[in-house]
Amino acid sequence: MTAELVRGQNHTLPQTRLEIRVSAGTPVVAGATLGDERGTVRGVEWIAHPGSPQLPGLEVSQQAAADHRLAVDLEALPAGAHRVTVLLALPVGAGGPARFGAVPAPFVAVTGLDGAEIATFTLTGLDAESAVSALELYRRQDAWKVRAVGQGYAGGLAEMLADQGVAGATGLAGSIQEAVTRGLARSVAPPPRTQGGDRVRHATGSADHRPPTPPPAPGPPEPLTDPATAPQPHTAPGPAAAGPAADGPINYAHPRRQHAAPPSPPPTAPPAQPGQAAQPVAGDATGWSMDERLYNQIWGMFEDLARAVAAYRSAVDFAESRMDQELDRALSDPRNRIGGAGDRAREAARAKRDELTSRAREALDRDLAQLAAEAAVVEPALPAAYAGWGNPVWHAHRVPMEIPMALRIGDLHLPERTDLRVPLLVRLPLERGIWVDSGRTASEAAALMGTDRLRGLAMETAVAHAARLLAVYPPGEFSVHVIDPAGAAAGPLAPLVDAGVLAGPPAAGAGGVASVLAHLTRRVDLVQMAVRAGAADSLPPDLDTGEQLLVVNDFPHGFDDRAVTQLRYLADEGPAVGVHLLMVADREEASVYGPVLDPLWRSLLRITPVADSHLADPWVGHAWTYEPLAVPPGSRVLEQVLEAVAAARRAAGR
């Protein structure tokens, strides 16, 4: 029976191999410290955090996430460790909430390796705190117990670590947040929960013992930042917060919703035959429109796949660990290390390991088969903005009159089943720029490719993304500028140039670079001033207020210090007022500028022109392989789409 703890209450732990699950509703940093009999942390080597996630008997996540799983083996802790304190903190400088009072109350559960909950604790009553000691596992005589702590710190990680006696707490807290920032720069964020809740049904059957998200902590509502001007740390968020809700500090209503009618019920599958699984249906998720339902369904599939694979990997790790423990016990007697007794012990331990692994694989295969069936139904039903280039919907595409919710920029998959692909969607308008990595060190596939071929492929990828953006925006509401300092991208840029859809010829040379950057910097400055002054109608008549995309090829060639500063300014301030970056660059070559460009890279979403496993999910931190969208060989779909864009502009007089 699960013990639901309140602050200060303790409970005996019946086992020593545990998982600690955290559900926070917003990305948080999870870590843990080890303490001696007096609770003193002896040094940084007794602290597990995203920059150093593993200690003997303890492992934490390497990035900020809404959900965490911490692995604990109390018997394997270092000698002298009598206490494990679980810490939670909000990321600093990521554009998210700055205090726990503005987010749903975090929920922490201590479970066995089978997922059965032993004790739970909801951290209510937090307000100005940005870090909290959630709970502690401590040894009392020969038994281990768990205590609900819930001690918050308005001074953040530094204050919390200092309270535990950690020397140099401020510097350590800074290094932890730096590691978290690097992790956020490569993470794929989930959409916030919609008011209708989760998906109507879950495609997989994986056991997920998380409870529903607890209610928000009491306290005054946090003033919410306008989604159009708030810096966004993540990749593909869902419906953004539109304003304070009547019953809590966060409202997940869609910001562009123009009516208040309730959503119509999503489509349902025909009743399943006895003994058969329900048939998947496209749009089987909550939402006001089919596009929104499909968007939420895709992210539900992403989460289901992440959790199914996490459960499988956890089960395999448990089987291996159990085999090792059984072998250690059986062979601890020297008389059993040779001869028949030792052989029988090894065979029995391996047989048990194989049985547990086989059962876990069977469960995973069932989940994957159900997700594959769902993907097969969803993919043909996707609108153009969510569809790959090979989908026939692009051949009948007409430029829309409204901006879609999101745009597909690639696919994601895990090694357990590489043919099961989940679309990677980014919200529109873009909330962060994109960096197409043209370096040969990006992945093994890139290392095997020639430098010139890889750079050309990277620019082709950027052109394809620019074309997709032009195709899903209403005529005249999206403009594309190109900087190609050396004129090296004439081939890949030909589809955009020939269709006449660029705002002007590709800028070349130092003069061209300076001119384009000055034009876009002026636009950002003027729109920012108008917004702050509440005088949007006073903008100059020649100013294009539509969304702008700047495609930069082969950065940093052709950029002087002033141009680099302007580019950083556009990356930081541009998205809030409709100016976005799409950069093609080799990170290694750009390193000559030193750390001055690090904030630029962290603010952009890194993708690659070839398959690469560099993106991480926000639930369990899997390394996902990103597959770029490819135009089918011999297809003219890209040229046809750009011709449709040009025709729509002419018809609209743009």
C-alpha positions in Angstrom: 0.0 0.0 0.0 1.3 3.4 -1.0 2.2 5.9 1.8 1.1 9.4 0.9 3.4 11.5 2.9 3.1 15.1 4.2 5.9 17.4 5.0 8.1 15.9 7.8 6.5 12.5 7.7 8.7 9.3 7.2 8.1 5.8 6.0 10.2 2.6 6.1 11.7 1.4 2.9 11.1 -2.3 2.3 13.9 -2.6 -0.3 17.2 -0.9 -1.2 17.0 -0.8 -5.0 14.7 2.0 -5.9 13.5 4.5 -8.4 12.5 8.1 -7.5 10.1 9.6 -10.0 9.5 13.3 -10.3 6.6 14.8 -12.1 6.8 18.6 -12.2 4.6 19.9 -15.1 7.5 22.1 -16.2 11.2 21.4 -16.8 13.1 21.2 -13.6 16.7 20.2 -12.6 16.9 17.1 -10.5 19.9 16.1 -8.5 20.9 14.4 -5.2 23.5 14.8 -2.5 25.0 12.3 -0.1 25.4 13.0 3.6 27.2 11.4 6.4 25.7 10.6 9.9 25.3 14.3 10.6 24.0 15.1 7.1 27.2 16.8 6.0 28.1 16.6 2.3 31.8 15.9 2.2 32.5 17.4 -1.2 31.5 17.7 -4.8 32.2 14.0 -5.3 29.1 13.4 -3.1 26.8 15.4 -5.4 25.0 13.9 -8.5 23.7 16.6 -10.9 23.3 17.0 -14.7 27.0 17.8 -15.1 28.1 14.7 -13.2 25.1 12.4 -13.2 26.5 9.3 -11.7 27.8 8.3 -8.3 28.2 4.8 -6.8 24.6 3.7 -6.2 23.0 6.8 -7.6 22.2 8.2 -11.0 20.2 11.3 -12.0 19.1 12.8 -15.3 21.6 14.8 -17.4 19.1 17.6 -18.4 16.2 19.6 -17.2 12.9 17.8 -17.8 9.3 17.8 -16.7 9.6 14.2 -15.6 12.6 12.4 -14.1 13.6 8.9 -13.0 16.4 8.7 -10.4 18.0 5.3 -9.8 19.1 4.5 -6.3 20.9 1.4 -4.9 21.3 2.1 -1.2 23.6 -0.9 -0.7 26.0 0.5 -3.3 26.5 4.0 -1.8 30.0 5.0 -0.8 31.1 4.0 2.6 30.1 6.6 5.2 27.0 7.8 3.2 23.9 7.6 5.5 21.6 10.0 3.7 20.4 10.8 0.1 18.7 14.1 -0.4 16.8 14.7 -3.6 17.0 18.2 -4.9 14.8 20.1 -7.4 15.5 23.4 -9.0 14.2 25.6 -11.8 16.6 26.3 -14.7 18.1 29.7 -14.7 18.0 31.9 -17.8 15.9 29.5 -19.8 12.9 31.8 -20.2 10.8 29.6 -18.0 9.2 30.3 -14.6 11.4 31.7 -11.9 9.6 30.4 -8.8 7.8 27.2 -7.9 4.7 29.1 -6.9 4.1 29.7 -10.6 4.0 26.1 -11.6 2.0 23.0 -10.6 3.2 21.5 -7.3 5.9 18.9 -8.1 5.1 15.3 -7.3 7.7 12.8 -6.1 7.2 9.0 -5.8 9.6 6.4 -4.4 9.0 3.1 -6.2 10.5 -0.3 -6.5 12.1 -1.4 -9.7 8.8 -3.0 -10.7 7.1 0.4 -10.6 5.1 -0.2 -7.5 4.8 2.9 -5.4 6.2 2.8 -1.9 5.7 6.4 -0.9 4.6 9.7 -2.6 4.9 13.3 -1.7 3.3 16.4 -3.3 5.3 19.5 -2.7 2.6 22.0 -2.0 3.0 25.4 -0.3 5.9 26.7 -2.4 5.9 30.3 -3.5 9.1 32.4 -4.1 11.4 29.4 -3.9 13.4 28.4 -7.0 15.0 25.3 -5.4 13.7 22.7 -3.0 15.0 19.7 -1.0 12.1 17.4 -1.9 12.8 14.3 0.2 15.6 12.3 1.8 16.4 8.7 2.2 18.2 8.1 5.5 19.6 5.2 7.5 18.3 4.7 11.0 20.2 1.8 12.7 20.1 -1.0 10.1 16.9 0.2 8.3 16.4 2.8 5.5 13.6 5.2 5.6 12.2 8.0 3.4 11.2 11.4 4.8 9.2 14.1 3.0 11.2 17.4 3.4 9.8 20.1 1.1 12.3 22.7 2.2 12.4 25.6 -0.3 15.1 28.2 -1.0 14.4 31.5 -2.6 18.1 31.8 -3.3 18.1 28.8 -5.6 20.6 26.1 -5.9 23.5 28.1 -4.4 21.6 28.7 -1.2 20.4 25.1 -1.0 23.9 23.6 -1.5 25.4 26.1 1.0 22.8 25.0 3.6 24.1 21.5 3.2 27.6 22.6 3.9 29.0 22.5 0.4 32.1 24.6 -0.1 32.0 26.8 -3.2 28.2 26.4 -3.5 27.8 29.4 -5.7 30.4 28.3 -8.3 29.0 24.7 -8.2 25.4 26.0 -8.7 26.6 28.0 -11.7 28.3 25.0 -13.3 25.2 22.9 -12.8 23.0 25.5 -14.5 25.5 25.8 -17.3 25.3 22.0 -17.9 21.5 22.3 -17.8 21.6 25.1 -20.4 23.6 23.0 -22.7 21.1 20.2 -22.3 18.1 22.4 -23.0 19.8 23.6 -26.2 19.5 20.1 -27.6 16.2 19.0 -26.0 12.9 18.5 -27.7 10.2 20.0 -25.5 6.7 18.6 -25.2 3.6 20.7 -25.7 1.9 21.9 -22.5 -1.1 19.9 -21.4 -4.3 21.1 -23.1 -7.3 22.0 -21.1 -8.9 18.8 -22.3 -6.2 16.7 -20.7 -4.0 14.0 -22.2 -4.7 12.0 -25.3 -8.1 10.5 -25.5 -6.4 7.1 -25.3 -2.8 5.9 -25.0 -1.5 3.8 -27.9 0.9 1.8 -25.8 0.3 -0.5 -22.9 3.5 0.4 -21.0 3.0 0.8 -17.3 3.4 4.4 -16.3 2.7 4.9 -12.6 2.7 8.7 -12.7 -0.4 10.2 -11.1 -2.2 13.0 -12.7 -0.4 16.3 -12.4 -1.1 17.7 -8.9 -3.0 21.0 -8.5 -0.9 24.2 -8.5 0.5 25.3 -5.2 -1.5 28.0 -3.4 -0.4 31.6 -3.8 -1.0 34.6 -6.0 -1.0 34.0 -9.7 2.3 34.7 -11.5 1.9 37.4 -14.2 2.4 35.6 -17.5 4.6 36.9 -20.3 3.1 37.5 -23.7 4.0 34.3 -25.8 4.9 36.6 -28.7 7.7 38.2 -26.7 8.8 35.5 -24.2 12.1 33.8 -24.8 11.5 30.1 -25.3 14.1 27.5 -24.4 12.6 24.5 -26.1 12.0 23.1 -29.5 8.5 22.2 -30.2 6.1 23.5 -27.6 2.4 23.0 -27.7 -0.3 25.6 -27.0 1.4 28.4 -25.1 0.1 30.1 -22.0 -2.3 32.9 -22.9 -3.0 34.5 -19.5 -3.7 33.6 -15.9 -6.4 31.0 -15.5 -9.3 31.6 -13.1 -8.5 28.6 -11.0 -4.7 28.7 -11.0 -1.6 30.6 -12.2 -1.3 28.9 -15.6 -3.8 28.8 -18.5 -3.0 26.4 -21.3 -5.7 27.8 -23.7 -4.5 28.2 -27.2 -3.5 31.9 -27.7 -4.9 32.1 -31.2 -8.3 30.6 -30.4 -11.0 33.0 -31.7 -14.2 31.4 -30.4 -15.4 29.8 -27.2 -17.3 26.9 -28.5 -16.4 23.5 -27.0 -14.4 21.2 -29.1 -16.4 18.6 -31.0 -15.6 15.0 -29.9 -12.7 13.4 -31.7 -13.2 10.6 -34.1 -13.5 7.2 -32.5 -12.5 3.8 -33.8 -15.0 1.0 -34.5 -15.5 -1.2 -31.5 -12.7 -3.8 -31.2 -13.5 -7.5 -31.5 -13.2 -9.5 -28.4 -9.5 -10.3 -27.7 -8.3 -7.6 -30.2 -6.8 -4.2 -29.5 -8.8 -1.1 -30.5 -8.1 0.1 -34.0 -6.1 3.4 -34.1 -7.8 6.5 -35.5 -6.2 9.7 -36.9 -7.1 12.6 -34.7 -7.6 10.5 -31.6 -6.6 13.3 -29.2 -8.2 16.4 -27.6 -8.3 19.6 -29.6 -10.5 22.3 -31.2 -9.7 21.3 -34.8 -8.4 18.3 -36.6 -4.9 20.0 -37.0 -4.8 20.5 -33.2 -5.9 16.9 -32.5 -3.3 15.5 -34.9 -0.6 17.8 -33.3 -1.5 16.5 -29.8 -1.7 12.9 -31.1 1.8 13.1 -32.6 3.2 14.4 -29.3 1.3 11.7 -27.4 2.9 9.1 -29.7 6.3 10.6 -29.0 5.8 10.4 -25.3 4.3 6.9 -25.4 7.3 5.7 -27.4 9.8 7.3 -25.0 8.1 5.8 -22.0 7.7 2.3 -23.6 11.4 2.2 -24.4 12.4 3.6 -21.0 10.4 0.8 -19.3 12.1 -1.8 -21.5 15.6 -0.5 -20.9 15.0 -0.3 -17.1 13.8 -3.9 -17.1 16.9 -5.0 -19.0 19.2 -3.1 -16.6 17.3 -4.7 -13.7 17.8 -8.2 -15.2 21.5 -7.6 -15.6 21.9 -6.2 -12.1 19.9 -9.1 -10.6 22.1 -11.6 -12.4 25.2 -9.9 -11.1 23.9 -9.9 -7.6 22.9 -13.6 -7.7 26.3 -14.5 -9.1 28.1 -12.6 -6.4 26.1 -14.3 -3.7 26.5 -17.8 -5.2 30.2 -17.4 -5.8 31.1 -15.6 -2.6 32.0 -19.0 -1.2 35.3 -20.0 -2.7 34.2 -23.6 -2.8 31.5 -22.7 -5.4 33.8 -20.9 -7.8 34.9 -24.0 -9.6 33.2 -27.2 -10.4 29.5 -28.1 -10.9 28.0 -25.9 -8.2 29.5 -22.8 -9.7 28.5 -23.7 -13.3 24.9 -24.4 -12.1 24.7 -21.1 -10.3 25.9 -19.2 -13.5 23.4 -21.1 -15.7 20.5 -20.4 -13.3 21.4 -16.7 -13.0 21.7 -16.3 -16.8 18.5 -18.2 -17.4 16.6 -15.9 -15.1 18.2 -12.9 -16.8 17.2 -14.1 -20.2 13.6 -14.8 -19.0 13.2 -11.3 -17.6 14.7 -9.7 -20.7 12.5 -11.8 -23.0 9.4 -10.8 -21.1 10.4 -7.1 -21.3 11.0 -7.4 -25.0 7.6 -9.0 -25.6 5.9 -6.2 -23.8 7.9 -3.6 -25.8 7.1 -5.4 -29.1 3.4 -5.2 -28.2 3.7 -1.5 -27.5 5.7 -0.8 -30.6 3.3 -2.7 -32.8 0.4 -0.7 -31.5 2.3 2.6 -32.1 3.3 1.4 -35.6 -0.3 0.8 -36.4 -1.2 4.2 -35.1 1.6 5.8 -37.2 0.4 4.1 -40.3 -3.1 5.6 -39.8 -1.9 9.1 -38.8 0.7 9.7 -41.5 -1.7 9.7 -44.5 -4.1 12.0 -42.6 -1.6 14.8 -41.9 -2.0 18.2 -43.4 0.8 19.6 -45.6 2.5 21.4 -42.7 2.8 18.2 -40.8 3.5 15.9 -43.7 6.8 14.8 -45.3 7.7 15.7 -48.9 6.6 12.3 -50.1 3.0 12.7 -48.9 0.6 13.2 -51.8 -1.0 16.1 -49.9 1.9 18.4 -51.1 1.0 17.8 -54.8 -2.4 19.3 -54.2 -1.2 22.0 -51.8 -2.7 25.4 -51.9 -1.2 28.3 -50.0 -3.4 28.7 -46.9 -5.1 31.8 -45.6 -4.2 31.0 -42.0 -1.0 30.0 -40.3 -1.0 26.4 -39.1 -0.1 25.4 -35.6 3.2 23.8 -36.4 5.6 22.7 -39.1 7.4 19.4 -39.5 11.1 19.7 -39.8 12.2 16.0 -39.6 11.5 12.7 -38.0 12.7 11.1 -34.7 13.3 7.4 -34.0 15.0 5.2 -31.4 17.3 2.2 -32.0 14.8 -0.3 -30.6 12.8 0.1 -33.8 14.3 2.4 -36.4 11.4 2.1 -38.9 8.9 3.7 -36.3 9.3 7.4 -37.0 7.6 10.2 -35.1 7.4 13.6 -36.8 9.3 16.4 -35.2 7.1 19.4 -35.1 8.0 23.0 -34.2 5.4 25.6 -33.3 4.6 28.5 -35.6 5.4 31.3 -35.4 8.9 30.0 -34.8 10.0 30.5 -31.2 13.7 29.9 -31.8 16.0 29.8 -34.8 17.4 26.8 -36.5 21.1 25.9 -37.1 21.8 23.3 -39.8 25.2 21.9 -38.8 27.5 21.4 -41.9 30.4 20.1 -39.9 31.9 16.7 -40.5 32.1 16.0 -36.7 28.4 16.1 -36.3 27.9 12.4 -36.7 29.4 9.2 -38.1 27.5 9.7 -41.3 28.8 13.2 -41.7 32.4 12.1 -41.0 32.2 9.7 -44.0 31.0 12.5 -46.3 33.2 15.0 -48.2 33.3 18.5 -46.9 31.9 20.1 -50.0 29.1 17.5 -50.4 28.1 18.0 -46.7 28.0 21.8 -47.0 25.9 21.5 -50.2 23.5 19.1 -48.5 23.2 21.4 -45.5 22.3 24.3 -47.7 19.7 22.1 -49.6 18.2 21.3 -46.2 17.9 24.9 -45.3 16.3 25.8 -48.7 13.8 23.0 -48.2 12.8 24.3 -44.7 12.5 27.9 -46.1 10.3 26.6 -48.9 8.0 24.8 -46.4 7.7 28.0 -44.3 6.8 30.0 -47.4 4.2 27.4 -48.4 2.3 27.3 -45.1 2.1 31.0 -44.5 -0.6 33.2 -46.2 0.6 35.1 -49.3 2.9 38.0 -48.4 3.0 37.2 -44.7 6.4 35.5 -44.8 9.6 36.8 -46.4 13.0 35.1 -46.9 16.3 36.9 -47.0 19.6 35.1 -47.9 23.1 35.9 -47.0 25.7 34.0 -49.1 28.9 35.9 -48.6 31.0 34.0 -51.2 28.2 33.1 -53.6 28.9 29.4 -52.9 25.3 28.3 -52.6 24.1 29.3 -56.0 23.1 25.7 -56.8 21.1 24.9 -53.7 19.4 28.4 -53.8 18.3 28.0 -57.4 14.7 26.8 -56.6 14.1 29.9 -54.4 15.8 32.3 -56.9 14.1 30.8 -60.0 10.6 31.0 -58.4 11.1 34.6 -57.4 10.0 34.1 -53.8 13.0 35.8 -52.1 12.8 39.3 -50.7 15.8 40.2 -52.7 18.8 38.6 -54.4 21.1 36.6 -52.1 23.5 39.1 -50.4 27.2 38.6 -51.2 30.3 40.2 -50.0 30.9 42.4 -47.0 28.6 45.1 -48.3 25.7 42.7 -48.9 26.1 41.2 -45.5 26.1 44.6 -43.8 23.0 45.8 -45.8 20.8 42.9 -45.0 21.8 42.8 -41.3 21.2 46.6 -41.0 17.7 46.2 -42.6 16.6 43.5 -40.3 18.1 45.1 -37.2 16.2 48.3 -38.0 13.0 46.3 -38.3 13.5 44.7 -34.9 14.3 48.0 -33.3 11.3 49.8 -34.7 8.8 47.1 -34.0 10.1 46.7 -30.4 9.8 50.5 -29.8 6.3 50.5 -31.3 5.2 47.5 -29.1 6.6 49.1 -26.0 5.0 52.4 -26.7 1.7 50.9 -27.7 1.9 52.6 -31.1 1.9 49.9 -33.6 0.1 52.1 -36.1 2.9 54.6 -36.2 5.4 52.2 -37.9 6.8 53.5 -41.2 4.7 52.6 -44.2 7.6 50.9 -46.0 8.2 48.5 -43.1 7.2 44.9 -43.8 5.5 43.7 -40.6 5.2 40.1 -41.8 7.4 37.3 -40.5 11.0 37.4 -41.7 13.5 34.6 -42.1 17.2 35.2 -42.6 19.1 32.3 -44.2 22.8 32.6 -43.5 25.2 30.3 -45.5 28.7 29.3 -44.4 28.9 31.4 -41.3 31.2 33.0 -40.1 32.8 33.6 -43.5 32.2 37.2 -44.6 31.3 38.4 -41.1 33.3 41.0 -39.2 32.8 41.8 -35.5 30.0 44.2 -36.1 28.1 41.7 -38.3 28.6 39.0 -35.6 27.2 41.3 -33.0 24.1 42.1 -35.1 23.5 38.4 -35.8 23.6 37.7 -32.1 21.1 40.5 -31.6 18.8 39.1 -34.2 19.0 35.7 -32.6 18.1 37.0 -29.1 15.6 39.7 -29.9 14.3 38.8 -33.4 11.9 35.9 -32.7 9.8 38.0 -30.3 9.0 40.5 -33.2 8.9 38.1 -36.1 12.6 37.9 -37.3 14.1 34.4 -37.4 17.4 32.8 -38.2 18.1 29.7 -40.3 21.9 29.3 -40.2 24.1 26.9 -42.1 27.4 26.6 -40.3 30.2 24.4 -39.1 30.5 24.7 -35.3 34.1 23.8 -35.3 35.0 26.6 -37.8 33.0 29.1 -35.9 34.9 28.3 -32.7 37.6 30.8 -33.8 35.4 33.5 -32.3 35.7 31.8 -28.9 32.9 31.7 -26.3 31.3 34.9 -27.6 29.1 32.8 -29.9 28.1 30.2 -27.3 24.9 32.0 -26.4 24.0 32.1 -30.1 24.4 28.4 -30.6 22.4 27.6 -27.4 19.5 29.8 -28.6 19.2 27.9 -31.9 17.8 24.4 -32.5 20.5 22.3 -34.0 19.6 19.9 -36.8 21.7 18.1 -39.3 21.6 17.3 -43.1 22.2 13.6 -42.3 20.9 11.3 -39.6 22.3 12.1 -36.2 21.4 11.0 -32.6 21.7 14.3 -30.8 18.2 15.3 -29.7 16.9 14.4 -26.2 13.3 14.0 -25.0 12.1 15.9 -21.9 10.7 12.8 -20.1 13.5 10.3 -19.8 16.3 11.8 -21.7 16.7 9.3 -24.5 19.1 10.2 -27.3 16.8 10.3 -30.4 18.1 10.0 -34.0 17.0 12.9 -36.1 16.2 12.2 -39.7 16.0 15.2 -42.0 13.1 15.5 -44.4 14.2 14.4 -47.9 12.6 15.2 -51.3 12.0 11.9 -53.1 14.6 11.3 -55.8 13.4 12.7 -59.2 10.5 14.5 -57.6 9.7 18.1 -58.6 7.5 18.7 -55.5 9.8 21.4 -54.2 9.7 23.4 -57.4 5.9 22.9 -57.7 5.3 24.1 -54.2 7.4 27.2 -54.8 5.5 27.9 -58.0 2.3 27.7 -56.1 3.7 30.2 -53.6 4.7 32.6 -56.4 1.3 32.3 -58.1 -0.5 33.0 -54.8 1.5 36.1 -54.3 0.7 37.4 -57.7 -3.0 36.7 -57.2 -2.9 38.6 -53.9 -1.0 41.5 -55.5 2.1 40.9 -53.3 
